[in-house]
């Protein structure tokens, strides 16, 4: 087994097709198939299920893929560190951010890192918190902002900020009287709500508040795409419950929104910054972690990111 075979195999799994992987790797498809066959022979088990629709990893193949991706990423980081000039931070840093966090923090963070560390390549991965947590556990990310403080014991974690959750609807909506700035949780449950699916941490957080008061939410749609969800809300299909960052989303900017606080419940969620353990964290990743925290604080202090507060140390 060599690194070339692992790179080929990882690309095939990610492409879902030998032909697509062949084009992306600039390797002839027969040569690619031959390398996979050699890898399967060495492992002693099938690694790919082949069908007319493409290829998918077997259970053993998926396990190999996760470990291969971790090994390849660590090798790339090691080479980057070895090549960097003395005193100059270089290399790639992968940061996982949920969609609402990307909307508020993404552009300012990328801009700040580009200005201060021009030789650092920032790889921002947007996804649901649960998926990003899994990527952190597999070592596929250097840093991630997640909404639970117990994702993994072997990772470094620190509180970042706390976001208030608001009932968000278009400014012209007749669902709530125009002059109101707050709403009770019972009134919120009675609104036609568009929320993420039950696998989403935010949905579970909202459901817990409703269940605590024996309230049944009136769900009219379940959408995990933040941009589509906000488009549906703006189109008048219902209201949603989100942090203020949801209205910073590209496409939501410039629209007229109302954000009503919940008057009789503490509707909020904590954000935590996760990073690889110190012995595995590159100097570039450590610098980006500092920039992420400083950027978040600067956005809060300037009022550019509203509805968030810094978490006080215990």
C-alpha positions in Angstrom: 0.0 0.0 0.0 1.3 3.5 -0.9 0.1 7.0 -0.5 -0.8 7.3 -4.2 -3.2 4.4 -3.8 -4.8 6.0 -0.8 -5.2 9.4 -2.6 -6.8 7.6 -5.6 -9.1 5.7 -3.3 -10.2 8.7 -1.3 -10.9 10.7 -4.5 -13.0 7.8 -5.9 -15.1 7.7 -2.7 -15.6 11.4 -2.7 -16.5 11.5 -6.5 -18.8 8.5 -6.3 -17.6 7.4 -9.7 -14.4 6.1 -11.3 -14.9 8.2 -14.4 -15.3 11.4 -12.3 -12.3 10.6 -10.2 -10.3 9.8 -13.3 -11.0 13.3 -14.7 -10.2 15.0 -11.4 -7.0 13.1 -10.9 -5.9 13.3 -14.5 -5.3 9.5 -14.4 -6.7 7.1 -17.0 -9.6 5.1 -15.7 -8.0 1.6 -16.4 -5.0 2.7 -14.4 -7.2 3.9 -11.6 -9.1 0.6 -11.5 -5.9 -1.3 -11.4 -4.7 0.7 -8.4 -8.0 0.0 -6.6 -7.7 -3.7 -7.3 -4.2 -3.8 -5.9 -5.4 -2.0 -2.8 -8.3 -4.4 -2.4 -5.9 -7.3 -2.8 -3.6 -6.0 -0.2 -6.4 -5.3 2.3 -8.0 -8.7 1.5 -11.5 -7.3 1.4 -13.7 -5.5 -1.2 -13.6 -1.8 -0.7 -16.1 -0.6 -3.3 -19.5 -1.6 -4.4 -19.8 -1.1 -8.1 -23.1 -0.5 -9.9 -24.5 1.2 -13.0 -25.0 4.4 -10.9 -21.4 4.6 -9.8 -19.4 3.3 -6.8 -19.9 3.4 -3.1 -17.6 2.3 -0.3 -18.3 -1.0 1.5 -18.2 -0.9 5.3 -14.5 -1.7 5.2 -14.0 0.8 2.5 -15.6 3.5 4.5 -13.5 2.8 7.5 -10.4 2.9 5.3 -11.5 6.1 3.7 -11.9 8.0 7.0 -8.4 6.9 8.2 -6.8 7.5 4.8 -8.3 11.0 4.6 -6.9 11.7 8.1 -3.4 10.3 7.2 -3.3 12.3 3.9 -4.3 15.5 5.6 -1.7 15.0 8.3 1.0 14.4 5.7 0.0 17.5 3.8 0.3 19.6 7.0 3.6 18.0 7.8 5.0 18.9 4.4 3.6 22.4 4.6 5.3 22.9 8.0 8.6 21.5 6.7 8.5 23.9 3.6 7.6 27.1 5.4 10.2 29.8 5.8 11.5 30.7 9.2 9.1 33.1 11.0 6.4 32.9 8.3 3.2 31.0 9.0 2.1 28.8 6.1 -0.1 25.9 5.4 -3.8 25.0 5.2 -6.2 25.4 8.1 -9.6 23.7 7.9 -12.4 25.4 9.9 -15.9 23.9 10.2 -18.7 26.5 10.6 -22.5 26.0 10.8 -24.5 27.9 8.3 -25.7 30.7 10.6 -22.1 31.2 11.9 -20.8 31.4 8.3 -23.4 34.1 7.6 -22.2 36.3 10.5 -18.5 35.3 10.8 -17.4 33.8 7.6 -16.4 36.8 5.4 -14.9 38.9 8.2 -12.8 35.8 9.3 -11.5 35.0 5.8 -10.7 38.7 5.2 -8.8 39.0 8.5 -6.8 35.8 8.0 -5.9 36.9 4.4 -4.7 40.3 5.7 -2.7 39.0 8.6 -1.4 35.6 7.3 -1.3 35.8 3.5 0.5 32.4 3.3 -2.2 30.6 5.2 -4.8 28.9 3.1 -8.1 28.9 4.9 -10.4 26.0 4.1 -13.9 26.8 5.4 -16.4 23.9 5.6 -20.0 24.7 6.1 -22.3 22.1 7.5 -24.7 21.0 10.2 -23.2 20.9 13.7 -23.5 17.1 14.0 -21.6 16.5 10.8 -18.9 19.0 11.7 -18.5 17.3 15.1 -18.0 14.0 13.3 -15.4 15.6 11.1 -13.6 16.9 14.1 -13.6 13.5 15.8 -12.1 12.0 12.6 -9.4 14.7 12.5 -10.7 16.1 9.2 -10.9 19.6 10.6 -8.4 21.7 12.7 -11.1 23.9 14.2 -14.9 24.0 14.4 -17.7 26.1 16.0 -20.2 23.6 17.5 -23.2 24.0 19.8 -22.4 21.3 22.4 -19.6 21.2 24.9 -19.2 17.5 25.0 -18.5 16.4 21.4 -15.3 14.5 22.2 -13.0 14.2 25.2 -9.8 14.2 23.2 -10.4 17.6 21.6 -9.7 21.0 23.1 -12.9 23.1 23.6 -13.6 26.5 25.0 -16.8 28.6 25.2 -17.0 31.2 22.4 -20.4 33.1 22.7 -24.1 32.7 23.4 -26.7 33.4 20.8 -30.2 34.5 21.7 -32.9 32.8 19.5 -35.6 35.1 18.0 -38.9 34.5 16.2 -38.1 35.8 12.8 -40.6 36.8 10.1 -40.8 39.4 7.3 -41.4 43.0 8.4 -44.7 43.1 6.5 -46.0 39.9 8.0 -49.5 40.0 9.6 -48.8 37.0 11.8 -47.9 39.2 14.7 -49.1 42.8 15.4 -46.7 45.3 13.8 -45.7 47.2 16.9 -44.7 44.2 19.0 -41.1 43.5 19.8 -41.5 40.3 21.8 -43.7 37.3 21.9 -44.6 34.6 24.4 -43.5 31.0 23.8 -47.1 29.9 23.7 -47.8 32.5 20.9 -44.7 31.3 19.1 -45.8 27.7 19.2 -49.1 28.7 17.6 -47.5 30.4 14.6 -46.9 28.4 11.4 -43.3 27.5 11.9 -40.6 26.6 9.4 -37.8 24.8 11.3 -34.9 22.5 10.7 -35.5 18.7 10.9 -35.4 16.9 14.2 -31.8 15.8 13.6 -30.7 19.4 13.9 -29.5 20.6 17.3 -31.4 23.9 17.0 -34.6 22.0 16.4 -34.0 19.9 19.5 -33.3 23.0 21.6 -36.5 24.6 20.5 -38.5 21.4 21.0 -37.2 21.1 24.5 -38.6 24.5 25.4 -42.0 23.7 23.9 -42.2 20.2 25.6 -41.2 21.7 29.0 -44.5 23.7 28.8 -46.5 21.0 27.1 -46.9 23.0 24.0 -47.3 21.5 20.5 -45.6 23.5 17.8 -47.4 24.1 14.5 -44.8 23.0 12.0 -45.6 23.7 8.4 -42.2 22.7 6.9 -38.9 21.2 7.9 -35.9 22.5 6.0 -32.2 22.0 6.7 -31.0 24.5 4.1 -30.7 27.8 5.8 -31.0 29.8 2.5 -34.1 27.9 1.4 -35.7 28.2 4.9 -35.2 32.0 5.0 -36.5 32.3 1.4 -39.7 30.4 2.5 -40.1 32.7 5.5 -39.7 35.8 3.4 -42.2 34.4 0.9 -44.8 34.5 3.7 -45.1 30.7 4.4 -44.5 31.1 8.1 -42.1 32.2 10.8 -38.9 30.6 12.1 -36.9 30.6 15.2 -33.2 31.4 14.6 -30.3 33.4 15.9 -29.9 36.9 14.4 -27.1 35.6 12.2 -29.8 34.0 9.9 -30.7 37.4 8.6 -27.1 38.1 7.7 -27.2 35.3 5.1 -26.4 36.4 1.6 -29.8 36.8 -0.1 -31.4 37.7 3.2 -29.4 40.9 3.5 -31.4 43.9 2.3 -34.7 42.3 3.0 -36.9 43.7 5.8 -37.1 41.4 8.8 -38.6 41.5 12.3 -36.9 39.6 15.1 -39.1 39.2 18.2 -37.5 38.1 21.5 -39.3 35.4 23.5 -40.5 37.1 26.6 -41.1 34.2 29.0 -38.4 31.7 28.1 -34.6 31.8 27.9 -34.2 30.9 24.2 -30.5 30.7 23.5 -27.7 28.4 22.5 -24.0 28.3 23.3 -21.3 28.2 20.7 -18.1 26.4 21.5 -14.7 26.6 19.7 -13.2 23.2 19.2 -9.7 22.5 18.1 -7.3 19.6 17.7 -5.2 18.8 20.8 -2.2 21.1 21.2 0.3 18.4 20.2 -1.6 18.0 16.9 -2.5 21.6 16.2 -0.3 23.4 13.7 1.0 26.9 14.4 -1.1 28.2 11.6 -4.3 26.6 13.0 -3.5 28.0 16.5 -3.2 31.5 14.9 -6.5 31.1 13.0 -8.2 30.0 16.3 -7.1 33.3 17.9 -8.2 35.3 14.9 -11.6 33.5 15.0 -12.2 34.5 18.6 -10.9 38.0 18.1 -13.1 38.4 15.0 -16.2 37.2 16.9 -15.5 39.6 19.7 -14.9 42.6 17.4 -18.2 41.9 15.6 -20.1 41.8 18.9 -18.4 44.9 20.2 -19.1 46.9 17.1 -22.7 45.8 16.9 -22.3 44.2 13.6 -23.3 40.9 15.1 -26.4 41.4 17.3 -28.1 39.0 19.7 -24.9 37.5 20.9 -23.0 37.8 24.2 -19.6 36.7 25.4 -19.8 33.7 27.8 -18.3 34.7 31.1 -15.7 32.4 32.6 -17.0 30.2 35.5 
